[in-house]
Amino acid sequence: MATATTTIARKRSALTRGQLPSYAPWAVVAAAVILAAAIMALVGFNALGWGVLSAVLFTIGLVTWSAAAEGSRKAKDKLATCLVVGSFLIAVLPLVSVVWIVLVNGLPGLVTPGFLGTSMNGISGLQDNTSVNTGSRVLGGIYHSLMGTLLITLWATVISVPIGLLTSVYLVEYGNDRALARAIRFFVDVMTGIPSIVAGLFAAALFAAISGPGTKTGFVAAVALSVLMIPVVVRSSEEMLKIVPNELREAAYALGVRKWRTILKVVIPTAISGIASGVTLAIARVIGETAPILVTAGFATKINMDVFSGWMSSLPTFIYTQILNPTSPANPGPSVQRAWAAALVLIIMVMLLNLGARLVARFFAPKTGR
């Protein structure tokens, strides 16, 4: 019995020889954190510097220990792993910090009674000064801007989706690498990278020629946003239509189905998951645009539900004006609170749109089971 136990122990020792112990990463983490804290205490403590220095010391310590115990090959592997994980953390850190800062600064304004259900109509510096001096709640809300954002984005979607989808259908099903198809792809690529203010100036100039100079309505803003949405919808829909297997088209043609009906009943339903996801992401891309809305819809403090008449506010323009021109320049605190709360609402809307894109993609995904 003793001989068998000894034999098993020797086999385990042979298998684990030349490897770091399981507690090695944790030991290196503890040592790196303590050493980094000691160094930062000498030069002046800073949380960000402490984290960065700890990560650097951890990488150096783990790679050095691995090189001594396991050899250069596994040490290089651990170095690459540390670099990949570090790059991931660097990429995530700005996102986490932005969300955290907006939550901290925007939550007090968001939970203020009436913030989501009232507008800025009748709110002046007098109310803000009273709020600051007496400690009462901040008056005024974002209802007019929230409705403006939803209406403008809705009309931009109504304009962009049919045009973008039909364009992608032509490129994939009818273009056949013709000169017109190549030209469309080129201009779509160019439009994808144009500054948003150019789209606003285009829409403003277009309606100035139609209705006269200075025309600013929600519909003009929707046209400006559609200029930014159409290229995104075209590119995403084109890629989704390309991955539809040709066998499905050929099977429909073999049954005598016309091409337009094959596209409508076979190709688009097969790719609808990716198309819907791309459309949702295109909406999320334009919902936070500020410059085109300022140029085309102006800024309003009253509730305007008619996109074809009058100036209309949106959440991005509301945030911009509250920061740039506080309601009370002497006491900008209430305006800053409204701006942060509106920014939090805008982030929540974008997050919900991205979540909706994933749910739509999963819902419309082709069923693989029988």
N, C-alpha and C positions, 0 to 999 in steps of 0.2 A: 504493500500500500504506500509506504513512504517513497519507494522507488518510482511508482507511478506519479505521485504528486510532484516529485522532483523533476521528472521528465516533462510534465505539463508546464511547470514553471519555467523550465529551460526553453520550451517551444514559444511560450509567450514572450520571454525575454528576447528571443531571436526575431520574433515578428515585430516587436516594438523598438528594436535597436535602431538607432539613427533617426528617431523621430522626436519631435518636441512633445513634452507632456501635455495632457489635455488642459491643464491649468495655465499654460504658458501665456496665451493672449491676455487672460485676466490679470496675471501677475505683471505683465508689461504695461497694461492699462493703468493699474494702480501706481506703479513706479513712475510712469510718464506724467500722470496727473499731479502727483506729489512734487516731483521735480519741477514741473512747469509752474506750479503755484509758488514754490520757493524762489524761482528765478523772477517771476512777475512781482513778487513782494519786494525784491531788491530794486527793480527798475520802475515800479509803479504799476499796481494791479489794474488789469483791464480784462473784462470777461471774454471779449472777442479774442484778444491776444492770448489769453490763457488757453482757450479752446484750440486755436491754431497751433500754438507751441506744443500742447499736449499731443495733438495729432502727429506733428513732425517727430517728436521724441518717441512716440509709440511706433511709428514706421521704422525709425532708425533702430530702435531696440529689438523689435520683432525680427527684422531682416538680419540684423547682426547675429542674434541668437540662432536663427534658422541656418545661417551660413556656417556657423561653428558646429552645430549639431547635426544638420541634415545635408549640408553641401550646397554648392552654388546654384544648382538647378532648382531646388525647392525654395531657396532664398529668393531667386528671381521671380518665382511664381507668387510668393507672398508679397513681394514688392509690387507686382502688377495688381494683385488683389487690393492692396492698400490704396494704390493710385485710383483704381476704378471706384472703390467705395468713397474715397475722398472727393472725387469729381462729382459723384452723385450727391453727396452732402452739400457741396458748394452750389450745385444747381438747385437743390431744394431749399437751401437756407434763405435766399431772397423771397421765394414764394411764402414760406412760413412767416418770415418777418413782416411782409406786407399784410398778410391776413391778420396777424396778431396786432399790428399797429392799428389797422382799420377797425378791428373788433374793439380794442381798448378805447379808441377815440370816438367811434361811431355808435356804440351800443347805448351810451347815455342819451343821445339824441333820438335814437330809434325807439326807445321805450317811452319817450315823452308822449303823454296823451295828446291825440290829435295830429301827430306828426304825419301819419300816412293818410289822414282823411281831410286835411285842410290845405288851402293854398296860401300864397303870400299876398293875396289881395288885401289891401288895407293895412299891411304890416309896414311900419316905418321905424326910424331910429328911436322914436319915443317909446315904443313897446320894448325894444331891446334895452334901452337905458333903464327903464323901469324894472325889467327882469334882472339886470345886473345889480341895481341898487337895492332892490328888495329881496332878491333871492328867489323870486317866483319862477314858475316854469317858463321856458322859452316858447313864444307864440310863433305861428307860421309853420307850414309843412310843405310836402312835396307832391300833394295829390295832382296838381296841375301838370307838374313835370313828369310824374309817373304815367299819367294818361297820355301825355304827349309822346313819351318814349314808346309806349305800346302801340299807339296809333300810327306813328311814323314808321316804326319797324314793320308793322303789319302790312302797310301799303308798299313798303319797299320789298317785302317778301312776295306779295301778290304780283308785283312788276317783274321781279328778278327770276323767280322759279320757272315760270313758263318759258321765258326767253332763254335762260341758261340750259334748261333741260332739252328744249328743242334744238338748240345749237349743238349740244353734245350728241344728240341722236343723229344729226346730220354728219358730224365729224366721224362718228364710228360706223354708221350704217350706210351712208351715201357718199361721204367724201372721197374715200379710196385714194388718199394721198394726192388729190388734185391740187391745182394751183390755188383755188379758192379755199380749200380746206387748210392748206399750209399758211395762207395769209390770215385766216381766222385764228389759227393757233398762235401765230406770231403776235397779232394784236391783243389776243387774250393774255398772253404772257406779259406784254407791255402794260396792259391795264392792271394786271395784278400788282405791279410795283409802283403805280402812280401815287403821289401824295394825296391824302384825303381832301386837302384844301382845293386841289385842282378839280376834283369831282364837284365840290360845292360851287366853285366858280363857273364850271360848265353848266350846272343846273340853273344858277342865277342868271347867266347870260342867255340861256335858252328861253326861260320864261320872261326875261326882260324883252326879248324880241317878240314874244307871243302876246304878253299881257301888259307890257310897259315896264319901264325901269323901276327898281325898288320893290318888285313883287316878292313878298316873303310869306309863305304859307307852309303848312305841314306837308302838303303834297309835293312842293318843290324840294323840301328836304328829303322826302321819300325817293324822289328821282335821283337826287345826289347819292343817297346811300345805295340805290340799286346799281349805280355805276361801279361801286365798290363790291357789291355782292355778286353781280353777274359773272365776273371771271372766276370767282371761287366756286360757284355752282357749276360752271362749265367744266372746270378742271376736275373737280371731284366726281361729277356725273360721268364724264368721259372715261375716267379710270375705272369706274364701277361697270360701265357698259362693256368695256374691253375685256373684262375678266369673265363675262358670260360665255360659256362654252359654245363654240360654233356648231357642235353636234345638235344642240337644241334648235338652232335656227334651221339647220339642214333637215331635221326631222319634221319641223312644221312645213317647210317648203315641199318635202316629199309627200305630205298629205294634201297638197294643193292650197295651202293657206297663203293668202297674199302677204306681201312684205310688210305693209303698214299694219296689218292685223297681227303678224308675227311679232313685230316690235311692241305693239300695244298689249298683247296678251301673253307673250312669252318672255321677251327680253327685259322689258321694264319691270314686270313683277319679280323676275329673278334678281334684278339688281336694286330693287326698291330699298332694301336695307341700307346699303351704302349710300344711295342717293339721299334718303331721308337724313342720314347722319351728316352728310356733307352740307345739306341745306341748313340743318340746325347749327352747325359750326359756323356757317357763313353769317347767320343771324347774330350769333355770339360775337363775331368779328366786328360787326358794324354797330352794335347796340351802344357801344361806348364812345363813338365818334363825337368829337366836339366841334371842330372847325367847320365841317360842312353844314351843321345845324345852325351855327351862328350866322353863317353867310346866307342861308336859304330860308330859315324859319324865324330868325331873330330870337328875342327873349321876351317872355310874358310872365306876369305875376297872377293873372286871372286864369280860370279854367276855360279852356277852349277845346271843345270836342269836334269841331269842324275843321278837317284838314285842308279844305279848299278855300278857307277864308280866315284871314287874320293871323297874327303872329302866334307862335306856339312854342312852349318851353319843353325841354327834355332834361333828363337827369344830368347828363354831362354839362350842358350849358348852365344848369342850376348850380352845380358845384363850382364851375368856373366863375360865375358872377358873384357868388357868395364869398369866394376867396378874394377875387380881384376888387370888387366893390362891395364891401360890407354894408349891411343895412344901416348900421350906426358906426361910422368911422372912429368915433371916440371909444366905443365899446364893441370891438369886433368879435368878442367871444361867442355870442349867440349865432352869428353868421358862420363862424368856424365850426360850431357844433352841428349846425344844419348841414354844412358841406360834408363833414365826416360821416354823418348818418346817411346822407344820400349816396355817398361812395360805398358804404356798406350794403345798402339796398342794391346798388348796381352790381357789386361783386356777387351777391346772392343770386341775382337774376342770371348772371353769366354762368355761375356754377350749376344752377338748375337747368339751364339750356344744355350744358355739356352732359349733365346726368340724363336729361331727356334724350339726347342724341344716342347715348349708350343703350337706353331702354328701347328706343325705337329700332335701333340696329338689331338688338336681340329679339324683339317681337316679330320683325319682318324677316329675320334670317330664315333661309330655306330649311325646312325640317328634314333631318337626315334619317330619322327612324321610320319604321314601317307602321 
